[in-house]
Amino acid sequence: MDTNAPFGRPISNLDTDYAWGLGTKFTFFKQDTIDWGLAAKWNWIDNQADTSGSADLGGGTIVRNKLETMVEYWDLVIALGPTINMGGWKLYGGPFYYYLDGDIKNRSTTSNYTDGTYSGGSLLRESGELKAEDNWGGYIGAQFELMKNWDTNVELSATPEGWGVGAALKIKF
């Protein structure tokens, strides 16, 4: 470990015991170049990450720090809107509803050693809830066919509190 970077935080353990998701798309009305549909996605995640670091303070004193973070949450996205065939590519967009509910817990332990003997330390525990600030938003995206059975998507989504950009490569089978 690099002791020139006090309390460096290399991730020593990233545990992803459970991450589940389900999703579906449904077209409920078709026109010549416009399909109207609904998409829904549900995820549940249970993760833990442990980080640790140490610093040599000189004079025989070494401080060790360990941080354990646990995150468990589930989220739901329901989106509605048209997909327009633009002749060679597709444009889609509309409103969405997003729900997030979960918990986060941190446990930080600091241990001080002087000349190899434990000389004190501290323990800090924190916990909180994860909630979506704004549940309603909008999205717009484009889908392009790269080759037979291979598509790519580029998408922008936004709520009053934030925005995101995403890209995907999809293989149809």
The 8 nearest C-alpha neighbors of each residue, nearest first, counted from 0:
[[1, 2, 52, 53, 7, 4, 3, 9],
 [0, 2, 3, 4, 7, 5, 53, 54],
 [3, 1, 4, 54, 5, 0, 55, 53],
 [2, 4, 1, 5, 54, 55, 7, 0],
 [3, 5, 2, 7, 1, 6, 54, 53],
 [6, 4, 54, 7, 2, 3, 53, 52],
 [5, 7, 52, 53, 54, 8, 4, 64],
 [8, 6, 52, 5, 4, 9, 53, 51],
 [7, 9, 50, 51, 52, 6, 10, 11],
 [8, 10, 50, 11, 7, 51, 52, 49],
 [11, 9, 50, 12, 49, 8, 13, 48],
 [10, 12, 50, 49, 9, 13, 51, 48],
 [13, 11, 49, 48, 10, 14, 50, 47],
 [14, 12, 48, 47, 15, 49, 10, 11],
 [13, 15, 47, 46, 16, 48, 12, 49],
 [16, 14, 46, 17, 45, 13, 47, 18],
 [17, 15, 14, 45, 46, 18, 47, 44],
 [16, 18, 45, 15, 44, 19, 46, 43],
 [17, 19, 44, 43, 45, 20, 15, 16],
 [20, 18, 43, 42, 17, 44, 21, 41],
 [19, 21, 42, 41, 43, 22, 18, 40],
 [22, 20, 41, 40, 42, 19, 23, 39],
 [21, 23, 40, 39, 41, 20, 24, 38],
 [22, 24, 39, 38, 40, 25, 21, 37],
 [25, 23, 38, 37, 39, 26, 36, 22],
 [24, 26, 37, 36, 27, 38, 23, 35],
 [27, 25, 36, 35, 28, 37, 34, 24],
 [26, 28, 36, 35, 25, 29, 37, 34],
 [29, 27, 35, 26, 34, 30, 36, 33],
 [30, 28, 34, 33, 35, 31, 27, 26],
 [29, 31, 33, 32, 34, 28, 35, 83],
 [30, 32, 33, 29, 34, 84, 83, 28],
 [33, 31, 84, 30, 83, 34, 85, 29],
 [34, 32, 83, 30, 82, 31, 29, 81],
 [33, 35, 29, 82, 81, 28, 30, 36],
 [36, 34, 81, 28, 80, 26, 27, 29],
 [37, 35, 26, 25, 27, 80, 79, 81],
 [36, 38, 79, 25, 78, 24, 26, 80],
 [37, 39, 24, 78, 23, 77, 25, 79],
 [38, 40, 77, 22, 23, 76, 78, 24],
 [39, 41, 22, 76, 21, 75, 23, 77],
 [42, 40, 75, 21, 20, 74, 22, 76],
 [43, 41, 20, 74, 73, 19, 44, 21],
 [42, 44, 73, 19, 18, 72, 20, 74],
 [43, 45, 18, 72, 71, 17, 73, 46],
 [44, 46, 71, 17, 70, 18, 16, 15],
 [47, 45, 15, 70, 14, 69, 71, 44],
 [46, 48, 69, 14, 68, 13, 70, 15],
 [47, 49, 13, 68, 12, 67, 14, 50],
 [50, 48, 67, 12, 66, 11, 10, 68],
 [51, 49, 10, 66, 11, 8, 9, 65],
 [52, 50, 65, 64, 8, 66, 9, 49],
 [51, 53, 6, 7, 64, 8, 63, 65],
 [52, 54, 63, 6, 62, 64, 5, 2],
 [53, 55, 5, 2, 62, 61, 56, 6],
 [54, 56, 61, 57, 60, 2, 62, 53],
 [57, 55, 60, 61, 54, 58, 62, 59],
 [58, 56, 59, 55, 60, 61, 54, 113],
 [57, 59, 60, 56, 113, 114, 55, 61],
 [58, 60, 114, 113, 57, 61, 56, 55],
 [61, 59, 113, 56, 112, 58, 57, 55],
 [62, 60, 55, 112, 54, 56, 111, 113],
 [61, 63, 111, 54, 53, 110, 112, 55],
 [64, 62, 53, 110, 109, 52, 111, 61],
 [63, 65, 109, 52, 51, 108, 53, 110],
 [64, 66, 51, 108, 107, 50, 109, 52],
 [67, 65, 107, 50, 49, 106, 51, 68],
 [68, 66, 49, 106, 105, 48, 107, 50],
 [69, 67, 105, 48, 47, 104, 49, 66],
 [70, 68, 47, 104, 103, 46, 105, 48],
 [69, 71, 103, 46, 45, 102, 47, 104],
 [72, 70, 45, 102, 101, 44, 46, 103],
 [73, 101, 71, 44, 100, 43, 102, 70],
 [72, 74, 43, 42, 100, 99, 44, 101],
 [73, 75, 99, 98, 42, 41, 100, 43],
 [74, 76, 41, 98, 97, 40, 99, 42],
 [75, 77, 97, 40, 39, 96, 78, 98],
 [76, 78, 39, 96, 95, 38, 40, 75],
 [79, 77, 95, 38, 37, 94, 39, 96],
 [80, 78, 37, 93, 36, 94, 95, 38],
 [79, 81, 93, 92, 35, 36, 37, 82],
 [80, 82, 35, 34, 91, 83, 36, 92],
 [81, 83, 91, 34, 33, 90, 35, 89],
 [82, 84, 33, 90, 89, 32, 85, 91],
 [83, 85, 89, 32, 86, 88, 33, 82],
 [84, 86, 89, 88, 83, 87, 90, 32],
 [87, 85, 84, 88, 89, 32, 83, 90],
 [86, 88, 85, 89, 143, 84, 144, 142],
 [87, 89, 143, 85, 86, 142, 84, 144],
 [90, 88, 84, 142, 85, 83, 141, 82],
 [89, 91, 141, 83, 82, 140, 142, 84],
 [92, 90, 82, 140, 81, 139, 83, 141],
 [93, 91, 139, 138, 80, 140, 81, 82],
 [92, 94, 80, 137, 138, 79, 139, 95],
 [93, 95, 137, 136, 79, 78, 138, 80],
 [96, 94, 78, 136, 77, 137, 135, 79],
 [95, 97, 135, 77, 134, 76, 78, 136],
 [98, 96, 76, 134, 75, 135, 95, 77],
 [99, 97, 75, 74, 134, 131, 76, 96],
 [98, 100, 74, 131, 130, 73, 75, 97],
 [101, 99, 130, 72, 129, 73, 74, 98],
 [102, 72, 100, 129, 71, 128, 73, 130],
 [101, 103, 128, 129, 71, 127, 70, 72],
 [102, 104, 70, 127, 126, 69, 128, 71],
 [105, 103, 126, 69, 125, 68, 127, 70],
 [106, 104, 68, 125, 67, 124, 126, 107],
 [105, 107, 124, 67, 66, 123, 125, 68],
 [106, 108, 66, 123, 65, 122, 67, 124],
 [107, 109, 122, 65, 64, 121, 66, 123],
 [108, 110, 64, 120, 121, 63, 122, 65],
 [111, 109, 120, 63, 62, 119, 64, 108],
 [112, 110, 62, 119, 118, 120, 61, 117],
 [113, 111, 117, 116, 61, 118, 115, 60],
 [114, 112, 60, 59, 115, 116, 118, 61],
 [113, 115, 59, 116, 60, 112, 58, 61],
 [116, 114, 113, 112, 117, 59, 60, 61],
 [117, 115, 112, 113, 114, 118, 111, 60],
 [118, 116, 112, 111, 119, 113, 115, 110],
 [117, 119, 112, 111, 116, 113, 120, 110],
 [120, 118, 111, 117, 110, 121, 112, 109],
 [121, 119, 110, 109, 111, 122, 118, 108],
 [120, 122, 109, 108, 123, 110, 119, 107],
 [121, 123, 108, 107, 109, 124, 120, 106],
 [122, 124, 107, 106, 108, 121, 125, 105],
 [125, 123, 106, 105, 107, 122, 126, 104],
 [124, 126, 105, 104, 106, 123, 127, 103],
 [127, 125, 104, 103, 105, 124, 128, 102],
 [126, 128, 103, 102, 104, 129, 125, 101],
 [127, 129, 102, 101, 103, 130, 126, 100],
 [128, 130, 101, 102, 100, 127, 103, 131],
 [131, 129, 100, 99, 132, 128, 101, 98],
 [130, 132, 99, 133, 98, 134, 129, 100],
 [133, 131, 130, 134, 160, 159, 99, 158],
 [134, 132, 131, 135, 158, 160, 159, 136],
 [133, 135, 97, 96, 98, 131, 132, 136],
 [136, 134, 96, 133, 95, 97, 158, 137],
 [137, 135, 158, 95, 157, 94, 96, 134],
 [136, 138, 94, 93, 157, 95, 156, 158],
 [137, 139, 156, 92, 93, 155, 94, 157],
 [140, 138, 92, 155, 91, 154, 156, 93],
 [139, 141, 154, 91, 153, 90, 92, 155],
 [140, 142, 90, 153, 89, 152, 91, 154],
 [141, 143, 152, 89, 151, 88, 90, 153],
 [144, 142, 88, 151, 150, 145, 152, 89],
 [143, 145, 150, 146, 149, 151, 88, 142],
 [144, 146, 150, 149, 143, 151, 147, 148],
 [147, 145, 149, 144, 148, 150, 143, 151],
 [146, 148, 149, 145, 144, 150, 171, 170],
 [147, 149, 171, 170, 146, 150, 172, 144],
 [150, 148, 170, 146, 145, 147, 169, 144],
 [151, 149, 144, 169, 145, 143, 168, 170],
 [150, 152, 168, 143, 167, 142, 169, 144],
 [151, 153, 142, 167, 166, 141, 143, 154],
 [152, 154, 166, 141, 140, 165, 167, 142],
 [155, 153, 140, 165, 164, 139, 166, 152],
 [154, 156, 164, 139, 138, 163, 140, 165],
 [157, 155, 138, 163, 162, 137, 164, 139],
 [158, 156, 162, 136, 137, 161, 163, 138],
 [157, 159, 136, 161, 160, 162, 135, 133],
 [158, 160, 161, 133, 157, 136, 162, 135],
 [161, 159, 158, 133, 132, 162, 157, 136],
 [162, 160, 158, 157, 159, 163, 156, 133],
 [161, 163, 157, 156, 158, 164, 160, 155],
 [162, 164, 156, 155, 157, 165, 161, 154],
 [165, 163, 155, 154, 156, 166, 162, 153],
 [164, 166, 154, 153, 155, 163, 167, 152],
 [165, 167, 153, 152, 154, 168, 164, 151],
 [168, 166, 152, 151, 169, 153, 165, 150],
 [167, 169, 151, 150, 152, 170, 166, 149],
 [170, 168, 150, 149, 151, 167, 171, 152],
 [169, 171, 149, 148, 172, 150, 168, 151],
 [172, 170, 148, 149, 169, 150, 147, 168],
 [171, 170, 148, 149, 169, 147, 150, 146]]
